[in-house]
Amino acid sequence: DGDPGDAPNLTALAALVYHGAASWNASRLCAAFNRLGKLCASVDETGARRSQWTELLHCTLDIMADAYLPLLPGLDDAKWCIIPLWACAKAGYRDGGLAAALLQQLGLDDGTRLHKAIGHDHANFWWSVSTAPEEARAAGLTEEMLCICADCLLRMAMGRVDIELQHCSNVLLGCARLGYTDPALLHALAAAAGQAASRMGEQHLSNTLYALGVLECKNPAYGPPLRRLTMEVQQRLQRQPYVFKPQDLSITLYALALLQPKDGHQWDTLLEQLAAAAGQAAGRMDEQGLANTIYALGVLQCKAPAFAPALQRLTVEVQQRLQRQPDALTPQGISSILYALALLRPEQGRQWDVGVGCMAPAYSPVISVLAAECKRRDFAGFSVQGLSLSAWALAKLGYRDQSLFAAAMEAAMQPDIWRSLTAQDWSSLWYALALVRHYPTVAFLESTSAASDLLRTEADAQSCTNLLWSLATLGVPYEPRLVGVLVERLGLLLAHKGEMKEQNLANSLWALAVMGPSVLSRHRRSVEGMLLEVRLRKDAEAAAVVEDNGAQPFRVEHLAELLQLWQVQQELAYADGCGELAGILAAGVGAGSHCAPFSDGQLAARWLGEEASGTISQLQRQVASALGRLQQRLGAEQRSQGIIRIVSVSSEQAVEGLWGRVDVVVELGGGRRVAVEVDGPLHFLANDPHTRTKDGSTQLRDRQLGRLFGADNVLSVPYWEWYELQGDGSREEGYLLRCLLGLRLEGPDN
């Protein structure tokens, strides 16, 4: 009968247990548990052999549990419970009630057995209970037991007793898993880990950083140990770039994404080293590691060219695995990667493939594969947050397959999902729909309105703004209850300094303006409050600049905000009881103030006009060219009669009282002027049956043009009508003549 503590492998240990465990005493059984736990730590079986190994492991533990449970009442030392508990945790063993019984035994007499435990027993207990089944913890773990262990560990640290490196890491991991956040214990463990950083193995370095990240150990007290830990990671990577295992690289990057300890060392260099090593290890990472690594690089804003090779390797690996095995990634993994790629997208106008609407060239394939997987699964299995973030990310990444967003809406309407949607989730889903111009279903709109009580108490400023902006952009008919709740919530948040950004104010005001003058009038009080806040902030900004150098130049980054405020002022002039509100912004300090959108709007319009020559669409050029040909043809035909029906054709025409430029202004005989707007697909909603409905922004443009030119003097040329002419010059001229004059081309007097 051999010693189970010396068994060379699981097969040998299982044979000893099978033949002798029923007659062993507690000491011999504990030796078997200890050996089994160590064998679990060193196993390297994979695939079918791993399944067979696990089956043998659990069968062995079944026999050991049956032999050990009757002995428990007579065992007084904590180690007799902690060693089997640790072995169960290492083996992932959840059967037979052994873990629950061990915890119950430790908890007897208010957990007094734990007072006598030595250092490594406390560490093993902490790590083991953090991985134990929830039902086992519920049955036997008490807050008093955790407090006893924490107190013992703290006294060890304060008494200059070294806590072994592995134990320090394990206790921190246990704290992270259990959500145990006692500051005294965490500070002591972090300090001990920092002092021992140079002696830690790579796995313990990674696990320690991960635990500190999950526990949100970000305040200045953690600065010194975090610097020591991250510097140690950097130095090891400099000496040996591939010293960390793939899983450890993933965990370290994820931890840094949570902590972002940027002070005190070469942060960018560390990230570049970790990213490069992770890219090289992509093929050896498991799927969760790939997802966590890409997620971390996204959260850490690793957009610089130095990160591109690693990101490409990682995303290509994800793409290839999904192509080989579509179910390789969990829903959480898919949503994490999509979210990261959305954060990593280039700034607008840089490195975008306009033709397909996705990031180019490295990430487009993986985005398409991830989107196809979302669509194939119909978002089944996605968490509430995973669903909303995936839809948001795909929209931000330029993905425009309308059927995918229809599937996202349908998934959101499942009872177990929509009841759990937070204000942020509603905001993300609506924002995604607005970005892709997907008009919502009646059920989705009604469910959003039904969530008004939630939005009234939980929505932050960004969520309120996104919802209002989305409703306006999609041209959703005014919903008094929903809009009222959002505007009321913004008013409350406005009273709290720092809650609302200037962009929130501009977007919210613009959304109400798109909904129409009557909506502005209905919410007059809230509109006034937001306008006054805009003026207050702009005046303060202008005064600070004037005090500094006496001038405040126009800033292009504020262009969109200025144009929104310009349009708001135009609508206020036509809103009942709001006429005086239109002057609030114009009453700002100085001619150079951004509080004067009438003057700044003209400046913005001039800047926009200077840029327009590079942004005119081919469709617009075709219409302008056809109008020019029509002018010449009618002029030649009508000169003998002394009648000129088209006096002039002006492309990209600046018009007084308008924030931007009109695509084409046609002046007709008798002084009549017609604004011609060439409306491509981006001016319309994108999903059936709404593809010929103009979006909110275009409706606002037409309304404001109608006031300047007259409602009958605004001509929209929809892209589908123009394309039906198939490039036939005569048909194009005839189409425009009928639209402009109601005449046939054959004879001007017909």
C-alpha positions in Angstrom: 0.0 0.0 0.0 1.9 3.1 -1.3 1.9 6.6 0.2 -0.7 8.8 -1.7 1.5 11.8 -1.1 4.1 10.3 -3.4 1.8 9.2 -6.2 3.6 10.1 -9.5 0.4 10.8 -11.4 -3.3 10.8 -11.2 -3.7 7.3 -12.4 -1.5 6.0 -9.6 -3.2 8.1 -7.1 -6.7 7.0 -8.3 -5.6 3.3 -7.9 -4.5 3.9 -4.3 -7.7 5.7 -3.5 -9.9 3.1 -5.1 -8.3 0.3 -3.1 -7.6 1.9 0.3 -9.4 5.3 0.9 -12.2 3.7 2.9 -9.8 2.6 5.6 -7.5 5.7 5.6 -7.3 8.1 8.5 -7.7 11.9 8.2 -3.9 12.4 7.8 -3.6 10.0 5.0 -6.6 11.3 3.2 -5.3 14.9 3.6 -2.0 13.8 2.0 -4.1 12.4 -0.9 -6.0 15.7 -1.2 -2.8 17.7 -1.2 -1.2 15.5 -3.9 -4.3 15.7 -6.0 -4.3 19.5 -5.9 -0.7 19.6 -7.0 -1.4 17.2 -9.8 -4.2 19.5 -11.0 -1.7 22.4 -11.2 0.7 20.5 -13.4 -1.7 18.8 -15.9 -1.1 19.6 -19.6 -3.6 17.3 -21.2 -5.9 18.7 -24.0 -8.9 17.7 -26.0 -10.3 14.2 -25.4 -7.5 13.2 -23.1 -8.3 16.1 -20.9 -11.9 15.0 -20.7 -10.8 11.5 -19.7 -8.4 13.0 -17.1 -11.1 15.2 -15.6 -13.5 12.3 -15.4 -11.0 10.2 -13.5 -10.2 13.2 -11.3 -13.8 13.7 -10.2 -14.4 9.9 -9.7 -11.4 9.9 -7.4 -12.7 12.8 -5.5 -16.1 11.2 -5.1 -14.4 8.2 -3.3 -12.3 10.5 -1.2 -15.3 12.7 -0.2 -17.3 9.6 0.8 -14.3 8.5 3.0 -13.6 11.9 4.5 -17.1 13.3 5.4 -17.7 10.9 8.3 -14.4 12.0 9.9 -15.1 15.7 9.8 -16.8 16.1 13.2 -13.7 14.9 15.0 -11.2 17.3 13.3 -10.3 20.4 15.2 -7.4 21.8 13.2 -8.3 24.2 10.4 -5.8 22.6 8.0 -7.9 19.4 7.9 -10.6 21.4 6.3 -8.5 23.8 4.2 -6.4 21.2 2.4 -9.4 19.3 1.0 -11.2 22.6 0.2 -8.1 23.7 -1.7 -8.0 20.4 -3.6 -11.7 20.7 -4.6 -11.0 24.3 -5.8 -8.0 23.2 -7.9 -10.0 20.3 -9.4 -13.1 22.4 -10.1 -15.0 19.8 -8.1 -18.6 20.8 -7.3 -20.3 17.5 -6.4 -21.2 15.6 -3.2 -21.5 18.6 -0.9 -17.9 18.3 0.3 -17.0 22.0 0.0 -20.2 23.0 1.9 -19.5 20.6 4.7 -15.8 21.7 5.0 -16.9 25.4 5.2 -19.6 24.5 7.8 -17.0 22.7 9.9 -14.6 25.7 9.7 -17.5 28.0 10.8 -18.3 26.2 14.0 -17.8 28.1 17.2 -17.8 31.4 15.3 -14.8 30.3 13.2 -12.4 29.9 16.1 -10.4 27.2 14.2 -9.3 29.8 11.7 -7.5 31.8 14.5 -5.0 29.0 14.8 -4.3 28.6 11.1 -0.9 29.5 9.8 -0.1 31.9 6.9 -0.4 29.6 3.9 -3.6 28.1 5.3 -5.2 31.5 5.4 -4.1 32.2 1.8 -5.3 28.8 0.6 -8.6 29.3 2.4 -9.1 32.7 0.8 -8.3 31.5 -2.7 -10.4 28.3 -2.3 -13.6 29.9 -1.0 -13.4 32.5 -3.8 -13.6 29.6 -6.4 -16.1 27.4 -4.5 -19.6 26.9 -5.9 -22.0 29.7 -4.9 -24.3 27.2 -3.1 -21.4 25.9 -1.0 -20.5 29.5 0.1 -24.1 30.2 0.9 -24.3 27.0 3.0 -21.1 27.5 5.1 -19.2 30.8 4.5 -19.8 33.7 6.9 -18.6 37.2 7.0 -17.0 36.5 10.4 -14.8 33.8 8.8 -13.5 36.2 6.2 -12.9 38.9 8.9 -10.9 36.4 11.0 -8.7 35.4 8.0 -8.3 39.1 7.0 -7.3 40.0 10.6 -4.8 37.2 10.8 -3.2 38.1 7.5 -3.1 41.8 8.5 -1.4 41.0 11.8 1.2 39.0 9.9 1.9 41.8 7.5 2.0 44.4 10.3 4.2 42.1 12.4 6.9 42.0 9.7 6.1 38.4 8.9 6.7 37.8 5.2 3.6 36.6 3.4 4.8 34.2 0.7 4.6 35.6 -2.7 2.1 33.1 -4.1 -0.1 33.5 -1.0 -0.1 37.3 -1.4 -1.3 36.9 -5.0 -3.8 34.3 -4.1 -5.4 36.3 -1.3 -5.7 39.3 -3.6 -7.3 37.1 -6.2 -9.7 35.8 -3.6 -10.6 39.4 -2.5 -11.3 40.3 -6.1 -13.5 37.3 -6.7 -15.4 37.8 -3.5 -15.6 41.6 -3.7 -13.9 42.0 -0.3 -12.6 45.5 -0.2 -11.3 46.1 3.4 -8.8 49.0 2.8 -6.4 47.9 5.6 -6.0 44.4 4.2 -5.7 45.6 0.6 -3.1 48.2 1.3 -1.0 45.8 3.3 -1.2 43.1 0.6 -0.5 45.6 -2.2 2.5 47.0 -0.3 3.8 43.5 0.3 3.4 42.6 -3.4 5.1 45.8 -4.5 8.1 45.1 -2.3 8.4 41.5 -3.6 7.7 42.3 -7.2 11.2 41.4 -8.4 10.9 37.9 -6.8 7.4 37.2 -8.2 6.8 34.7 -11.0 5.2 36.1 -14.2 1.9 34.5 -13.4 1.8 36.0 -9.9 2.7 39.4 -11.3 -0.2 39.2 -13.7 -2.6 37.9 -11.1 -1.7 40.6 -8.6 -2.2 43.4 -11.1 -5.5 41.8 -12.2 -6.8 41.6 -8.6 -5.8 45.2 -7.9 -7.5 46.3 -11.0 -10.8 44.4 -10.3 -10.7 45.9 -6.7 -10.3 49.4 -8.2 -7.1 50.1 -6.2 -6.5 53.4 -7.9 -6.1 56.0 -5.2 -2.6 57.5 -4.5 -1.9 55.1 -1.6 -1.5 52.3 -4.2 0.8 54.3 -6.4 4.1 53.0 -5.1 3.3 49.3 -5.3 1.6 49.7 -8.7 4.7 51.4 -10.0 7.0 48.7 -8.7 4.8 46.0 -10.2 4.4 47.6 -13.6 8.1 48.5 -13.8 9.0 44.9 -13.1 6.7 43.8 -16.0 8.4 46.3 -18.3 12.0 45.3 -17.2 11.3 41.6 -17.8 9.8 42.3 -21.2 12.9 44.3 -22.1 15.2 41.5 -21.0 13.1 38.7 -22.6 10.2 39.8 -24.7 8.5 36.4 -24.6 8.9 35.6 -20.9 5.1 35.9 -20.2 2.8 33.2 -21.2 -0.1 34.2 -23.5 -2.7 34.1 -20.7 -0.5 36.2 -18.4 -0.1 38.8 -21.2 -3.8 39.0 -21.6 -4.4 39.3 -17.9 -1.8 42.0 -17.5 -3.2 44.1 -20.3 -6.7 43.7 -18.9 -5.5 44.8 -15.5 -3.8 47.9 -16.9 -7.0 48.8 -18.7 -8.7 48.7 -15.3 -5.9 50.6 -13.4 -4.3 52.9 -16.0 -1.4 53.7 -13.6 0.2 56.2 -16.0 2.5 58.0 -13.6 6.0 57.2 -12.7 7.3 55.1 -15.5 7.4 54.8 -19.3 3.7 54.0 -19.8 3.7 54.0 -23.6 6.8 51.8 -23.8 5.2 49.3 -21.5 2.0 49.1 -23.5 3.9 48.8 -26.7 6.0 45.9 -25.3 2.9 44.1 -24.0 1.0 44.6 -27.2 3.9 43.4 -29.3 4.3 40.2 -27.1 0.5 39.6 -27.2 0.5 40.0 -31.0 3.2 37.4 -31.3 1.3 35.1 -28.9 -2.1 35.5 -30.6 -2.0 32.0 -32.1 -1.5 30.4 -28.7 -4.1 32.4 -26.8 -7.5 31.0 -26.0 -10.5 32.8 -27.2 -11.2 34.6 -23.9 -7.6 35.7 -23.8 -7.9 37.1 -27.4 -11.1 39.0 -26.5 -9.6 40.4 -23.2 -6.4 41.5 -25.0 -8.2 43.4 -27.8 -10.7 44.8 -25.2 -7.8 46.1 -23.1 -6.0 47.7 -26.1 -9.2 49.4 -27.0 -9.9 50.8 -23.5 -6.2 51.9 -23.3 -6.7 53.8 -26.6 -3.8 52.0 -28.3 -4.3 53.8 -31.7 -0.7 54.8 -32.4 1.0 53.1 -35.5 3.3 51.1 -33.1 0.2 49.1 -32.0 -1.0 48.3 -35.5 1.0 45.1 -36.2 -0.1 43.5 -32.9 -3.8 44.5 -33.4 -3.7 43.1 -36.9 -2.3 39.8 -35.7 -4.9 39.6 -32.9 -7.9 40.5 -35.1 -6.8 38.2 -37.9 -6.6 35.3 -35.4 -10.1 36.1 -34.2 -11.3 36.2 -37.8 -9.7 32.9 -38.7 -11.0 31.1 -35.6 -14.6 32.2 -36.2 -14.3 31.1 -39.8 -13.1 27.7 -38.7 -15.5 27.4 -35.8 -18.3 29.9 -35.7 -19.1 29.2 -32.0 -15.6 29.7 -30.8 -16.3 33.0 -29.2 -18.8 33.5 -26.4 -21.3 36.4 -26.8 -19.4 38.3 -24.2 -16.2 37.8 -26.2 -17.9 39.1 -29.4 -19.3 42.2 -27.7 -16.0 43.0 -26.0 -14.0 42.8 -29.2 -16.6 44.9 -31.1 -16.6 47.5 -28.3 -12.8 47.7 -28.4 -12.7 48.1 -32.2 -15.2 50.9 -31.9 -12.9 52.7 -29.4 -9.9 52.1 -31.7 -11.6 53.5 -34.8 -9.6 56.3 -36.4 -10.7 59.9 -36.1 -13.3 60.9 -38.6 -11.8 61.3 -42.1 -8.8 59.2 -41.3 -8.2 55.7 -42.6 -11.9 54.9 -43.2 -13.0 52.9 -46.2 -15.9 55.1 -47.2 -17.1 52.6 -49.8 -17.9 49.8 -47.4 -18.3 51.9 -44.3 -15.9 49.9 -42.2 -12.5 50.5 -40.8 -9.8 49.9 -43.4 -7.9 48.0 -44.2 -6.9 45.8 -41.3 -10.1 45.5 -39.3 -12.8 45.4 -42.0 -12.7 41.5 -42.4 -12.9 40.8 -38.6 -15.8 43.3 -38.2 -17.7 41.6 -41.0 -17.1 38.2 -39.5 -18.2 39.4 -36.0 -21.2 41.1 -37.4 -22.2 38.0 -39.4 -21.9 35.9 -36.2 -24.2 38.4 -34.3 -26.7 38.1 -37.1 -26.4 34.3 -37.3 -27.1 34.0 -33.6 -29.8 36.7 -33.7 -28.0 38.0 -30.6 -29.2 34.9 -28.6 -27.2 34.4 -25.4 -26.0 38.0 -25.3 -26.3 39.8 -22.0 -28.3 43.0 -21.9 -25.2 45.1 -21.9 -23.5 42.9 -24.5 -26.5 43.4 -26.8 -26.6 47.1 -26.5 -22.8 47.5 -26.7 -22.6 45.3 -29.8 -25.3 47.2 -31.6 -23.6 50.5 -30.6 -20.2 49.4 -31.7 -21.3 48.0 -35.1 -23.0 51.3 -35.8 -20.0 53.3 -34.8 -17.8 51.0 -37.0 -19.9 51.9 -40.0 -21.7 48.5 -40.4 -24.9 49.2 -42.2 -26.8 45.9 -42.7 -30.3 46.9 -41.7 -31.3 43.3 -41.0 -28.7 43.1 -38.2 -30.1 46.1 -36.4 -33.7 44.7 -36.8 -32.4 41.5 -35.1 -30.9 43.6 -32.3 -34.3 45.4 -31.8 -36.1 42.1 -31.8 -33.7 40.6 -29.2 -34.1 43.7 -27.0 -37.8 43.1 -27.0 -37.5 39.7 -25.5 -39.2 39.8 -22.0 -36.0 38.7 -20.1 -34.0 41.4 -21.9 -36.2 44.5 -22.0 -37.1 44.2 -18.4 -33.4 44.4 -17.5 -32.4 47.3 -19.9 -30.8 50.1 -18.1 -30.9 53.8 -19.1 -27.5 53.4 -20.7 -28.7 50.3 -22.7 -31.7 52.2 -24.0 -29.4 55.0 -25.0 -26.9 52.8 -26.8 -29.6 50.9 -28.7 -31.3 54.1 -29.9 -28.0 55.8 -30.7 -27.1 52.8 -32.9 -30.4 52.9 -34.7 -30.0 56.7 -35.4 -26.4 56.2 -36.7 -27.6 53.6 -39.2 -30.9 55.5 -39.9 -33.0 52.5 -38.9 -36.5 53.5 -38.0 -37.7 51.6 -34.9 -40.7 49.3 -34.6 -43.8 50.5 -32.8 -43.1 47.9 -30.1 -39.6 49.3 -29.5 -40.8 52.9 -29.3 -43.7 51.9 -26.9 -41.3 50.0 -24.7 -38.9 52.9 -24.5 -41.8 55.2 -23.5 -42.9 52.6 -20.9 -39.3 52.9 -19.4 -39.9 56.6 -18.7 -39.8 56.0 -14.9 -36.4 54.4 -15.2 -35.1 57.1 -17.4 -36.5 59.8 -15.0 -34.3 58.5 -12.1 -31.3 56.7 -13.7 -30.4 58.3 -17.0 -27.2 60.4 -17.1 -26.8 63.5 -19.3 -25.2 61.5 -22.1 -28.0 59.0 -22.1 -30.7 61.7 -22.2 -28.9 63.5 -24.9 -28.4 60.4 -27.1 -32.1 59.5 -26.8 -33.3 63.0 -27.7 -30.8 63.2 -30.6 -31.8 59.8 -31.9 -35.5 60.5 -31.7 -34.9 63.7 -33.7 -32.6 62.2 -36.2 -35.0 59.4 -37.0 -37.9 61.8 -37.3 -39.9 60.0 -34.7 -43.2 61.8 -34.1 -43.2 63.8 -30.9 -43.8 61.6 -27.8 -44.8 64.0 -25.0 -44.3 61.5 -22.2 -40.9 60.3 -23.3 -39.5 63.6 -24.4 -40.9 65.3 -21.3 -39.1 62.9 -19.0 -35.8 63.3 -20.8 -36.0 67.1 -20.8 -37.0 67.1 -17.1 -34.1 64.8 -16.3 -31.7 67.1 -18.1 -32.9 70.1 -16.1 -32.2 68.2 -12.9 -28.7 67.2 -14.1 -28.0 70.7 -15.2 -28.1 71.9 -11.6 -25.2 69.6 -10.8 -21.9 71.0 -11.9 -20.0 68.9 -14.3 -22.9 66.6 -15.2 -23.5 68.1 -18.7 -20.9 68.8 -21.3 -21.3 71.6 -23.9 -21.9 69.0 -26.5 -24.8 67.6 -24.5 -26.4 71.0 -24.3 -26.0 71.7 -28.0 -27.2 68.2 -29.1 -30.3 68.3 -26.8 -31.3 71.8 -27.9 -30.8 70.8 -31.5 -33.0 67.7 -31.1 -35.8 69.8 -29.7 -35.5 72.2 -32.6 -35.7 69.4 -35.1 -38.9 68.2 -33.4 -40.3 71.6 -34.3 -41.1 75.1 -32.9 -44.2 73.8 -31.0 -41.9 71.4 -29.0 -39.5 74.2 -28.2 -42.5 76.2 -27.0 -43.8 73.3 -24.9 -40.5 72.9 -23.1 -39.7 76.7 -23.0 -38.5 76.7 -19.4 -36.0 73.9 -19.9 -34.8 75.4 -23.2 -34.2 78.7 -21.5 -32.2 77.0 -18.8 -30.0 75.2 -21.3 -29.5 78.3 -23.4 -28.5 80.3 -20.4 -26.0 77.6 -19.4 -24.5 77.6 -22.9 -24.1 81.4 -22.7 -22.6 81.2 -19.3 -20.0 78.7 -20.3 -19.1 80.4 -23.6 -18.8 83.8 -21.8 -16.5 82.3 -19.2 -14.4 80.6 -22.0 -14.2 83.9 -24.0 -13.3 86.0 -20.9 -10.5 83.6 -20.0 -9.1 83.8 -23.5 -9.4 87.6 -23.7 -7.7 87.9 -20.3 -4.9 85.7 -21.7 -4.2 87.2 -25.1 -7.0 89.4 -26.1 -8.4 87.2 -28.9 -10.4 84.1 -29.4 -9.9 82.5 -32.8 -12.6 80.4 -34.4 -12.0 76.8 -33.7 -13.0 74.2 -36.3 -13.6 71.5 -33.6 -16.6 73.6 -32.4 -18.1 73.8 -35.9 -20.9 71.2 -35.4 -21.9 72.7 -32.1 -22.0 76.2 -33.6 -24.1 75.1 -36.5 -26.5 73.3 -34.1 -27.0 76.4 -32.0 -27.5 78.5 -35.2 -30.3 76.2 -36.2 -31.8 76.3 -32.7 -32.0 80.1 -32.9 -33.7 80.0 -36.2 -36.4 77.7 -34.8 -36.9 79.7 -31.6 -37.9 82.7 -33.6 -41.0 80.8 -34.8 -41.8 79.1 -31.5 -44.8 80.6 -29.6 -43.5 82.5 -26.6 -39.9 81.8 -27.4 -39.0 84.8 -29.5 -36.9 86.4 -26.7 -35.0 83.2 -26.1 -33.4 83.5 -29.6 -31.4 86.5 -28.3 -29.9 84.8 -25.3 -26.9 83.4 -27.1 -26.4 86.5 -29.2 -26.1 88.5 -26.0 -22.8 87.0 -25.2 -19.7 89.1 -24.5 -17.7 90.6 -27.4 -17.8 90.1 -31.1 -15.2 87.3 -30.8 -17.3 85.3 -28.3 -18.6 81.9 -29.3 -21.8 83.1 -27.6 -22.8 84.9 -30.8 -23.8 82.1 -33.1 -25.2 84.6 -35.6 -21.7 86.0 -36.2 -19.9 82.8 -35.6 -22.4 80.9 -37.7 -21.6 83.1 -40.6 -17.9 82.4 -40.0 -18.6 78.7 -39.8 -20.6 78.8 -43.0 -17.8 80.5 -44.8 -15.4 77.8 -43.6 -17.9 75.2 -44.7 -18.1 76.8 -48.1 -14.4 76.8 -48.5 -14.3 73.1 -47.8 -17.3 72.3 -49.9 -15.5 72.0 -53.2 -13.8 68.9 -51.9 -17.0 67.3 -50.6 -19.5 67.9 -53.4 -21.0 64.5 -54.4 -21.0 63.2 -57.9 -24.8 63.2 -57.8 -24.8 66.9 -56.9 -22.3 67.7 -59.8 -24.6 65.9 -62.2 -27.7 67.8 -61.2 -25.8 71.1 -61.3 -24.4 70.3 -64.7 -27.9 69.4 -66.0 -29.2 72.7 -64.7 -26.5 74.6 -66.5 -27.3 72.8 -69.8 -30.9 73.6 -69.3 -30.2 77.2 -68.7 -28.2 77.4 -72.0 -30.8 75.5 -74.0 -33.7 77.6 -72.8 -31.8 80.8 -73.3 -31.1 79.9 -77.0 -34.7 78.8 -77.6 -36.3 81.8 -75.9 -33.9 84.6 -77.0 -36.1 85.3 -80.0 -39.1 85.9 -77.7 -37.1 88.0 -75.2 -37.8 85.6 -72.4 -35.2 84.1 -70.1 -36.7 81.6 -67.8 -33.5 80.6 -66.0 -31.4 83.6 -65.2 -28.6 81.9 -63.3 -27.5 78.7 -61.7 -25.2 78.9 -58.7 -23.7 75.9 -57.0 -22.9 75.8 -53.3 -24.5 79.2 -52.8 -24.1 81.0 -49.5 -27.5 82.5 -48.5 -27.9 85.2 -45.9 -29.8 83.8 -42.9 -28.7 80.3 -43.5 -26.0 78.4 -41.6 -24.6 76.5 -44.5 -24.8 76.6 -48.3 -27.5 75.5 -50.7 -26.5 72.8 -53.1 -27.8 74.9 -56.1 -29.7 78.2 -56.2 -31.6 78.7 -59.5 -32.8 82.3 -60.3 -35.8 82.4 -62.6 -37.3 85.2 -64.6 -39.2 87.7 -62.6 -36.7 87.4 -59.6 -38.0 84.1 -58.3 -35.3 82.0 -56.6 -35.5 78.2 -56.1 -33.3 76.3 -53.6 -32.3 72.9 -55.2 -31.1 70.3 -52.7 -29.7 67.1 -54.1 -30.6 64.4 -51.6 -28.5 61.2 -51.6 -29.2 58.1 -49.5 -27.8 59.7 -46.3 -30.7 62.2 -46.3 -33.2 59.3 -45.9 -33.9 56.5 -43.5 -32.4 53.2 -44.5 -34.8 50.4 -43.6 -38.0 49.4 -45.3 -40.6 50.7 -45.6 -39.1 54.0 -44.6 -36.4 54.4 -47.3 -38.1 57.4 -48.9 -38.6 59.2 -45.6 -36.3 62.1 -44.9 -34.4 62.0 -41.7 -34.9 64.7 -39.0 -31.9 66.8 -40.0 -33.1 67.0 -43.6 -36.6 67.9 -42.5 -35.2 70.7 -40.4 -33.1 71.9 -43.4 -36.2 72.0 -45.7 -38.2 73.8 -43.0 -35.6 76.5 -42.7 -35.1 76.8 -46.4 -38.8 77.2 -46.9 -38.8 80.2 -44.6 -36.1 81.9 -46.6 -37.2 81.0 -50.2 -40.8 80.2 -49.7 -42.3 76.7 -49.2 -43.0 76.4 -53.0 -39.4 77.4 -53.9 -37.5 74.5 -52.3 -36.9 71.6 -54.6 -35.5 68.2 -53.4 -34.0 65.9 -56.0 -34.1 62.4 -54.5 -31.3 60.1 -55.6 -33.6 57.3 -56.7 -35.5 59.7 -59.1 -32.3 60.9 -60.6 -30.9 57.4 -61.0 -34.0 56.4 -62.9 -33.0 58.8 -65.6 -30.0 56.6 -66.3 -27.7 59.4 -67.4 -29.8 60.5 -70.3 -29.2 64.2 -70.7 -32.5 65.0 -72.3 -34.5 63.2 -69.7 -32.5 64.9 -67.0 -33.2 68.3 -68.4 -36.9 67.5 -68.9 -37.1 66.2 -65.3 -35.6 69.4 -63.9 -37.7 71.6 -66.1 -40.9 70.0 -64.9 -39.8 70.3 -61.3 -38.8 73.9 -61.6 -41.4 75.3 -64.0 -44.0 72.7 -64.5 -43.3 72.9 -68.3 -42.4 70.4 -71.0 -39.2 70.7 -72.8 -40.7 70.8 -76.2 -42.1 74.3 -75.9 -41.7 76.9 -73.2 -45.3 78.1 -73.5 -46.9 74.7 -73.6 
